[in-house]
Amino acid sequence: MTTKHLTVLLLIPMLLAGCGSTSLTSKLKTHTEDVGEEIVDLVDSDVTATVAVIPFTSDEASLSLAEVYSNQLISFLVKSGKFNIVDRNQLTAVADEQLLMSSAASSGQNEVGTRFEESESIISGSVKKVGSGYVVVTSWLRAKDGKLLYKNVSEIRE
């Protein structure tokens, strides 16, 4: 297990503690797996897609739930073996480190030696508290033109 996978797996239990009932987190996990399977099924078996998962938006009441959902979805997609995930939250730190390494290696040149792998698509969404439940929206867009490849709108009741 790589460090990146371990980080995601350790993060999920910490976030689940703030999400309320076990029933809700169980329903969210089932929903994540269903959406993940639908997305995986859309990718040809011989293709590895590069996707950026943007942090899901949320209202204040469902912030930790949105974090859990996006982390569970990332974990599911990585485990499928069909996706290379570009972590948008970490790109600035990686760019800074690459610049530092490149500068040291090239004796003061300011050019970054390697480029980030370009995302072919973007997964984004939102989690909002509505009445006694939550509405979860997941969208998968092609990066070059914004074409909608997949969309799921679901309600999860507490």
Secondary structure, 3 states (H helix, E strand, C coil): CCHHHHHHHHHHHHHHCCCCCHHHHHHHHHHHHHHHHHHHHCCCCCCCEEEEECCCEECHHHHHHHHHHHHHHHHHHHHHCCEEEECCCCHHHHHHHHHHHHHHHCCCCCCCCCCCCCCCEEEEEEEEEECCEEEEEEEEEECCCCCEEEEEEEEEEC
